[in-house]
Structures are given as C-alpha cells and as structure tokens.
Amino acid sequence: MARKSVKQENSAVMPVENPAASKGRGRSKTNNTGVMSGTGKSKLKIIPLGGLEQIGMNITAFEYEDDIIVVDCGLAFPSDDMLGIDLVIPDVTYLEENLDKVRGFFITHGHEDHIGSLPYILQKVPVPVYGTKLTMAIIEGKLAEHGVPRGVKRKVVRYGQSINAGNFRVEFIRINHSIVDAASLAIFTPVGTIVHTGDFKIDYTPVFGEPADLSRFAELGKKGVLAMLCESTNVFREGFTMSERTVGKTFDNLFAENQDRRIIVATFASNVDRVQQIINSAHRYGRKVVVDGRSMVNIIGAASELGYISIPDGCLISIEDLKRYPKEKTVLITTGSQGESMAALSRMAANIHRKVTIESGDTIILSSTPIPGNEKAVAKVINDLSLLGAKVIFQDTHVSGHACQEEIKLMYSLVRPRYSIPVHGEYRHLQAHAQLVQELGIDSHRTFVMHSGDVLEMDEESAKINGHVPVGSIMVDGLGVGDVGNIVLRDRQTLAQHGIVIAVVVLERGSNQLISGPDIVTRGFVYVRENEELMEEAKSVVLGSIIDCQNRRITDWSKIKNTIRDDLNDYLWKKMKRSPMILPIIMEA
C-alpha cells in the first residue's frame, strides 16, 4: 500500500482538516486545541509498543482514524541471559501492517533508548522523522553509520514549533534532561490534548541553554489536558534531582585533589553538559583533554559543530599526542561507565587498549550511576582497574537526568491532566507512579498502568483499555536482525552452562551395519584426558543404542539419532548430574 504523505507542517498553530467531514460523517467543530474534532464516534488510541515493564526500548503509537504518529523509537540492551546478542529492538509489526496510516516519528531526545532502533525500523517503516537540532544530528550520524539511504525525510524542529500530521498536531516544548535539546511533546488531537513528558528533570541552572518552559506546561494545563504520559525512572526517589552544575564543583575539587595524577573520566557519551564541565575543570587546571571512544568522539563532534559545547583553543589533543605531555597534565574523557565490554574504559581495564595503559597512580572517575542490570559489569571494571593500581572514584560524581518525586508532582500540578499514564520504567516503577499521583487527586480509575501492546481508547468523556496488538523484542546479533530467537538462545545457554557432546558413527549404506565408531567429541563438558573412563563408557552406551535399534529393525536415521541422544543423556545425567547438548552424527559409507 502506498504511504500517505504528511498533510502540513509549519511552525504556526494551524487547524488540521478532519477527514471525517469529507467522509460524510457529519459536521466537525473546532475544539480549544486548534484541531478539528469530529462527531464523537472515533476514539484516540494510545498504544505503547515498548518501554513499559522494562528500562529502554521506548516507542509509543498514537492513532486516530486513518492517522498514526509514533513517539520515539528506542532500543534496549541485552540482559545477561541473551548470550551473544548485541541489542534488542521493538517488534513494529503493527506499524508495518498499518504503514499507510503512519505519519512520522517524533523524537524527544537523542539517547539510545529513544532513537537506537531508527536505523532498523526506518527500513521497514520509511516515514518522516522529527526532532530538535542535536537530536537530529545524532540520528543523522547513526543512519549514515548503518548505511540507511537519505530517502526518508528528516526535519529539525525548534522549541515552540508545531508539526501537523493528519489528525494530529505536535508541539515541541523545552525540557531539561542529561542531554541537550531534549523536548516534551504536546499532542493535539480531535478528542483533546495529550502531553508526553519524555525523559525530563527540572533544572533551574542548566549548563547549556535555558530552563524548562514551565509556563507553557501551565498554559496547556489551564486550557485543559486530557492525558499525560509521564516518565517513571526516578519515581522512588524523594525530593528534587540536583542541578547538573553541582557536578562541575565536584570535578573542580577532584582535579585539585589529584593534581599530580593522570585523570581518566568515564561518562555517558550523550551527556554533553557533563563533558563540558570536565573540559572546564581540565582547562582551569592546565590539563590537555583527549576524547576516546567512538560514540564519545561522534557525539562531541556533532555538539561542537552545532555550538552546544565550547572547547578552549589548544585544550583538545589527539590520543596519539598523549605521550608528548606529562601524565599529570592530561585528562581522558572516555566511554565505558556502564561496564560495556567493548567500550574504551573496559578495554583499558582489561589491558587490551591499543593506546592507553593504566598505571599505578592513575585516577579513574566513573561519572554515572549503573543502569539496572549493569551493576556486576561496572563492579568488574572497578576491580580490574584497582588491580592495575589505579585509584577509582565512583561516588558523588553524578546527578541524574530524571525527575524525582517532587518534580513529577510539579509537572502534574502544572499540566493537571484528567488521565495519568505512567511510562518509562519497570512494572514496579509504574505502580509506584500510580500511587504517587493518587496523592494529587488522580484516583485509580483515571490512572492506567499499561503493558506493552495494550490499546488505550479515549475520548472527551471516557477512557478504557480495549484490546491488544502484537509486540515483542527482536534481537540483533551482528548483521542478523531477528534471526536469533528463543530456541537459539536456549541452545546458547545450554552450551554455555553444560557444553556439548558429539557422538559420531559410520553405518553401511542399505544395511545400517556399524562400520566405524562410535567416537565421542566434547567441548565445554569435561577435560577428556582426565575422564577417559567416562568417554569409554559413553561409547559403550552409544554402541548399545545402535545394537538396540538394529534388533528392533529401526532404519530411520532420525529415530536412531533420537535413541542415541536419549540413552546418552540418561547416562550422563546419572553419572555426572549434567545435561550437555548431545549431537549425534551418522555418516554413510
């Protein structure tokens, strides 16, 4: 089916033509959102395709009649049981099946859990992408890296600008987060206004740019907001999130305390404000700065070109020039604060970095908080660095980019939505969010703790969950997208936990008489040279299985293999209490 084009886009507040009027459904009237409302027969559908009951993979569809817009398109990082998997992207079968309705992706900010799936999804759902300046610069870099052609329209949107997309009008509102150019979205629909906060915090003294546009949220609240989708990441934390500027003072103190040491700082590549403050402290103490790590180099390069980061002349040097300066006069800003195995800091800790060797006396600062699930990886990196003689600092060097309880309450007090839809968090976060908003007068009947795939239908008078669409996780392994499923993962887990035993026999063509074997080959099960008796007994078991099949006149090789597998599995379990993967191989001669 051919995809519809976006009807209009500009920065003015323009009414959107309601297709219902031209379809003979009666007259339309204009509501206070500036969007034409229909006769009341249609309902708005809010469909989270990911990002609920998990951290990451944020993507939500909004549907009204023949139009769908999508907010964010993120990825998730693999859990410990996803052996060999690089990343996880959402299943967008619903968008593919309704491709002619999809008007575009509206991106709140440039973090991987909000943009990381775009290079994969745009190949299936080639619709326009809208975002603020730095967000789009990061997206452009990702799409170029993945070889995605420029056929898909990409548009930079300013704060306060609106994009008309069928029955929707989407306004980008300034908000603060741990990355520059983050935005909340006001989505004007024929049934009312929806506010999507995206990831946010209230920072009255941001390092770059201006504070959040709280007055715009208040203005929307006065006019009436039907529902708000509000993030839940820090819902368990009381009070307010501290300003990013407070970290700058901490860095100044650390630089003063470690003037005779080389300093290496690991942080999120996307936290441009954090990098700016590290550079400020380095320059203040007369140090040269090296930026290491592919994602760090790419994002800082894009931010520098757009004027979002200021680097003093002569402060930045290449990693090759490190040896020209005394170690105590250098600072490395690198990736790997989450213990990622291939990130620069992890390679330094493992002593396999090509250009940087950790030495006794180095000071390593981890300027981040471990993402849930990464604690073990981070602890391993800290231990490895400590074993190499480095001094590792990982406390009080980070502030969150997410709203704590009082900021969430402030947002609800300004927006005053009729319905609350907690998003961006595990189920416990969403439940805690629902309890928090009850203190503000939004009772449980007007709060929807949803699951990914749920369809929430609402209009001016009512809202209820009605139906479910297909959702899920698609695993990316190297260049393969979706070719590794649960069965393959289960096999990998078996191999990792118990190893493999291969039984090889050679049978005569036609008669199935044993010519050679059985031979036993193992990997990851036992050390053969120290378990020769076990191997001989295993051969006897396989031989007995073949003789049994001959006596029962079984000639089907698949049945012979199953018999060998079952008998050998029973023997090894009784003998070793282990269940390796057993692979019988029959060769014909």
Steps between C-alpha positions, in 0.01 A plus 500: 500500500623846425584714800309823551708813517487740791232754423658813646796610704597841623567690817164674514205372697289376214171310514516154349233391258297214638451228238171410668341810351575389146388143570140594565517451877341834581634842581818559693557764760821659620603430861741705711802307373480652155428155355169418338289265709264252343155378592624304802481158334877458475735448792866572550713188544821508704708188435836447674705270276787488752648680799259362760604237758862559398772764484550606139342425160259792530249528216133604512244529221207744500218417260189689398293374206738480202803661662777365725793689648779333695690653793862375527654184362750365750694183563578296810829343596510121538453334837753252637310201359509636142836347416669655198222751439613856424175687554122461502251695287120509515269294283313755286276257316202723584662798327597289198143374466370859517779664303261714295382667824839578654585870470837515671729444798516783755817468708531650849882482533815328380554216746532145367189382684303758296674501157709183483254293295447759226767359263319165507137613519522768229584227249161344574304817578654773277318807633623850596699554820467820706727616781697792639839605362743285700258206503483503121878539468550185710234317297665606174828354621335171596317467170817574302692244707239234418484596134136607511428698178389860519163420345333535840416862583665645810398840637650712777233655724539803725354534848150641473465380142212273404484227238164411348462131422154398386262525796788589732698813577820450701672784684857471635544649850833580665589265786821411686669161497851355506536576130462835328195576283259268681132570440161417640213472253153651503289287267179671391233255389130526408404367846737711709860585580752235602828594669796260470778611734773283353796459736532817706619681809441855621838675492483870584873548429584283196856501371386580147179662382198606699290339773190301412209700357280452805274785396402311185407193705291723728332659200407160363367402841274805514356421157439138595710186452329167443791274597868512587760232436763570766831324552555283809875428517568679830155464654645330810726797578366771725563870450648666192779393267809715550610742229765387253712799607565340839714237328731775372593593858570134578735474201684813606559346842614167353740672260645700790546184710668307216732760346794257489305219330369426153120518502268282293127578511239257370150630436210466257600619154169681463543708817642803322456724806707259710777497241491881491556519875787249486663712228446813709673344800784365285562840344485668840777269628713522185433151366468379141188300413470183293159367393500121454231255393315498167162618632666767714698635205192501274263675741752756625592573139136561409440712812810709428394565141157616619644724772366294792844459654786748535857367487779752571764532227785256546323306776402199291772266371495169317564174682822458301635819659459376858862391527617855430357630829564412864234261624392738777423760233251287309137393533329222303124517454380158396207261466444190711339632818247216480758223473430434131745231392620674184499857633829684539519485882428127506779442250734707716399297806567177312836638384407459133462866401739571215604849607432537874653292778370538855785563743535519876415854602229562239171640629187359335169683549177319410252782450179302475268272694476138380188432297296217662656174381847648443615494863713184464671625185581834663633328813726281285648802324562673835673188637715458187606866512582474869713189438704704251574752775255773403303708747132464406242763603135415434298677767356852495616561142163482330153651508204339333327633193163372617229659712466404866166496683466875555572579135243244389248660736591844363436384145159361594415820688579707192341277235201380707412208270172318529673164448844382611702248296831408669770405248874428477567247772467150631162395636600593857581853378164532328313379807688742727423780253129415516508513880684833493241673281218385726639746755432770241135406459522278193329183618563147377207516255680776313847344511598233249794272579535341159693212347680527168248424227193615695262726306368788711197658335381841616287796407378811681274296732664165569809283475556124521745233390339320210704237317863415440735517202802276426817618675826341594876518485711440191861411571789635296813285477767653278336563163216261574172662601236264637678180395577411862193398696421325826599157368845620394543682831404185689762304305761766579412487868529120500838519328620766745380313808561134413702476178448262208556129440520377139457129424623395153429162337544367145231260369500287187272621224185287478566258787570762772775274637757680715825554306684746722458662837345601715732796566430759768604865469429751777540874545429681826383179675801323650876494440529180296854402607391490864172318427598218264293243691190719466558533125539124457178435689324764286618317188355179639166674558490623140598155371221347707251750351598399144477126578158558659378678186632217281323240713176698467566541126496878519654642183381861520809706583301765685363231735848355546633847590219555750575166665871585528419844640253369760721213618813713519315779680367255761848356555675836538235631736526194725878509487572877517168672581554712186296540182728609217376557150528161326549498124496154331659492153447202266721468196435261210760279334 
